[in-house]
Amino acid sequence: MAALFKAGKALGLCGCRSLSSLAELPEMHQMMRQTCRDYADRELAPIAGKLDKEHLFPARQVRELGAMGVMAVEVPEALGGAGMDYLAYSLAVEEISRGCGSTGCVVSVNNSLYIGPILKFGTSEQKDQWIPPFTTGEKVGCFALSEPGNGSDAGAASTLARQEGEEWVLNGTKAWISNCWDASATVVFATTDKSLKHKGISAFLVPMPHPGLSLGKKEDKLGIRATSTANLILEDCRIPLGNMLGPRGSGFKIAMQTLDGGRIGIASQALGIAQAALDCAVDYAHKRTAFGAPIGKLQAIQFKLADMAVAVESARLLTWKAAMLKDAKKPFTKEAAMAKLSASEAATFCGHQSIQVLGGMGYVTDMPAERHYRDARITEIYEGTSEIQRLVIAGQLLKEYVP
Ligand SMILES: Cc1cc2nc3c(=O)[nH]c(=O)nc-3n(C[C@H](O)[C@H](O)[C@H](O)COP(=O)(O)OP(=O)(O)OC[C@H]3O[C@@H](n4cnc5c(N)ncnc54)[C@H](O)[C@@H]3O)c2cc1C
């Protein structure tokens, strides 16, 4: 598919920078959406239940998505990526997550949390070393910010980095790290000067596996069970001085800016899960009869479907708007938080309503509704909880409306 995009761009089909309407996508974006939708229907939806039940990392599918350009959508072609924009990335994550919420998480972490900060803050040597192997799906990266003692309060990081000769020596425990059992590198945040609080945090690139780096047990999770999540433990983990990402003390800024973009990815993942829950409910409403007619004829069911559709579509427009602002290099912190908040709440709502439409069949694993309900829940927690999104939105609003 990456080759298809190159051909399309040569023909001037991309049009991504001149997008002026939320109502209709440019042709290249429609292609990206359709290609990912077809792949998700064919390769992901049929096996998502098995991946979930058996906690299986979708290694083959991730390699295929790499070949399609989906593991590095925004990365320039010279570095092995698809050379597209963030709107294209959002569309890809939504469609992949519609097929499998776990695979959507793997795609999102690799694109926005691992590659994203290297692309934005890395030197050209760092980009050459740490990006191309992670564009193909052969390798995936992860992002280690949270700690057992601080998640929302990420500025209180207690993992330490001290300089010894030509090396940084890292010590501490990072918590909840998505992809980590399957990853080949991580961006780690550690404090180089505790007295400076969040301004003393720096970012580092660490290969995996690596001496001094070990992993905790895989968490047994409610949803996205095909992804690995675990503690990442650093005990005298030595890396070259050149593995610092960005200037010393800029780690908190790097983390926050990375999460701004990452939230568009999670909003897109949530949209895919929400859409899958709605699709499942509409299909069942057509097929299931009660009292002599399809339940879709009942107004009570119609109202549920309508409310789900409005929640998904409005969250989708917010998500596209946030992506378009990012692509236009305009401020998008507030819009990304709005997108994540509304899409994650839409996903939870649609997961809940979908089970209700399916009745007893919604409650068992024969149907995907219960998985969508479980997968949806994480989107309200990681990359900033819904409470933190509300704080971000209100903080931006108060700045905008200074009397
Ligand atoms: C499956 C999974 C995958 C994850 N993947 C990653 C990853 O790849 N990398 C990574 O670094 N982290 C990851 N995380 C961590 C995730 O980002 C944190 O769990 C999240 O930010 C919340 O932090 P916490 O769990 O410490 O909750 P806390 O910060 O302890 O929050 C507990 C509750 O208090 C509320 N709260 C906290 N502060 C405030 C406030 N100021 N105002 C209002 N309410 C507040 C929260 O909203 C929440 O309801 C993952 C977590 C999970 C569960």
The ligand as a Gaussian input file, in Angstrom:
#p B3LYP/6-31G(d) Opt

LIG

0 1
 C       -3.610000      -1.147000      29.766000
 C       -2.781000       0.067000      30.062000
 C       -1.806000       0.447000      29.173000
 C       -0.998000       1.553000      29.468000
 N        0.032000       1.880000      28.612000
 C        0.928000       2.817000      28.997000
 C        2.134000       3.043000      28.235000
 O        2.343000       2.427000      27.182000
 N        3.028000       3.934000      28.683000
 C        2.834000       4.648000      29.826000
 O        3.711000       5.446000      30.179000
 N        1.699000       4.482000      30.572000
 C        0.760000       3.578000      30.185000
 N       -0.375000       3.371000      30.929000
 C       -0.563000       4.146000      32.151000
 C       -1.740000       5.123000      32.028000
 O       -1.386000       6.191000      31.205000
 C       -2.122000       5.544000      33.461000
 O       -2.721000       4.413000      34.061000
 C       -3.063000       6.726000      33.484000
 O       -2.397000       7.883000      33.052000
 C       -3.644000       6.974000      34.868000
 O       -2.651000       6.980000      35.838000
 P       -2.816000       6.086000      37.158000
 O       -3.183000       4.714000      36.748000
 O       -1.581000       6.254000      37.981000
 O       -4.053000       6.703000      37.891000
 P       -4.023000       7.950000      38.966000
 O       -3.195000       9.063000      38.406000
 O       -3.610000       7.362000      40.279000
 O       -5.540000       8.348000      38.969000
 C       -6.522000       7.654000      39.748000
 C       -7.849000       8.412000      39.592000
 O       -7.678000       9.768000      40.077000
 C       -8.021000      10.691000      39.050000
 N       -7.132000      11.860000      39.115000
 C       -5.787000      11.891000      39.254000
 N       -5.335000      13.151000      39.253000
 C       -6.420000      13.943000      39.094000
 C       -6.633000      15.353000      39.019000
 N       -5.601000      16.211000      39.101000
 N       -7.900000      15.812000      38.896000
 C       -8.952000      14.956000      38.808000
 N       -8.823000      13.615000      38.884000
 C       -7.578000      13.117000      39.011000
 C       -7.792000       9.933000      37.742000
 O       -8.531000      10.519000      36.679000
 C       -8.294000       8.546000      38.130000
 O       -9.694000       8.531000      38.055000
 C       -1.224000       2.308000      30.632000
 C       -2.247000       1.922000      31.513000
 C       -3.009000       0.819000      31.254000
 C       -4.076000       0.413000      32.243000

